[in-house]
Amino acid sequence: MQYATLGYSELKVSHVCLGSMTWGSQNNQYDADEQIEFALAHGINFIDTAEMYAVPPSAESYGKTEIMIGNWLAKNKARRSEVILATKIAGNGLPWIRDGADITGEAILSSVDASLKRLQTDTIDLYQLHWPNRTSPHFSKHWPGKITFTDVDAKKHSAQMLEILQALECCVKSGKIRYCGLSDDTTWGINEYIRLSESHDLPRIVSIQNEFNLLHTKDWPYLIENCVHAGVAFLPWSPLAGGVLSGKYLNGARPEGSRWSKSQRNGLFRDNAIVNEAVKHYMEIAQKYDLTPAQLALSWCKQVDGVSSTIIGATSVAQLKEDITAFENSLSDAVLDDINSVMHQYPVPF
């Protein structure tokens, strides 16, 4: 396993980050424990979760994933130092979390304490804002016309961001969190947080996790270039496009218990003819070079310049083993050329 410095921090994280959002829905405590043990045994030291998990999100599943991780930590107290633990505060819009209200300084303070209690630990290594208070071009809102940026009150949002950073500083000073990160944000969000932290001597954002895969590359090149030069780690989530790039949903297939056999968050059901054709081509490339489709997609994500650690999720140890193997591969120029030819043909199917 290879490791990278997490942006502007002192944390050394594995190139693979173990995602956990299925724990509490598709996976039970035994599954979670098994995946954590397998990941640690294979050099993965980075685990990502969120107060909102498990998914699909609901009032009933809220907090379940953190509880499962906390149960493992409670049984393995001497091994806490083996894990760099990341979690996230949910943004606005979910009525069962703070009545759907914005992230505020007060919300940060209470949510950090609640996550610490569920995780049964004294410190969160990386505390992230799951999505910004303003509407951002994520979750299929990256198409032109979906958002009107000129209607956004930038001064109001900047004031909210300052309040958030001040609350995060309280948590850092009290030892409850070590570093702060973003999720589902933009270059403006990154840079405004950095500007505010520098102007007011507040904690600096060290990472951002955004959706990024062969079917969804909107962050290349502008946001990733920004991350590289600003010292912000770029952490792709959904590198398999919700499992689509494994090929298991090809031609309308819906394996029992799979994510697409369940309800989709935010109505984001991305099964369309263009996705289907793109996946077919990527599967052909994988077969040509003796890789599984998942390994091709993950190996590609790993080699993108500026990617620090890739967040993978699995519902079984067999899947986890296959995914980890992908990070041992280096794609040749021939493979990358073949991938690029498909990407030019189907540039933004998601």
Secondary structure, DSSP 8 states (H G I E B T S, - for coil): --EEE-SSSS-EEESEEEE-TTBTTTB-HHHHHHHHHHHHHTT--EEE--TT-SSS--TTTTTHHHHHHHHHHHHTGGGGGG-EEEEEE--S--TTTGGG----HHHHHHHHHHHHHHHT-S-EEEEEESS-SS--S-SS--STTS--GGGS-HHHHHHHHHHHHHHHHHHHHTTSEEEEEEES--HHHHHHHHHHHHHHT---EEEEEEE-BTTB-TTTTHHHHHHHHHT-EEEEE-TTTTTGGGTTTGGG---TTSGGGS--GGG-----HHHHHHHHHHHHHHHHTT--HHHHHHHHHHHSTTB--EEE--SSHHHHHHHHHHTT----HHHHHHHHHHHHHSS---
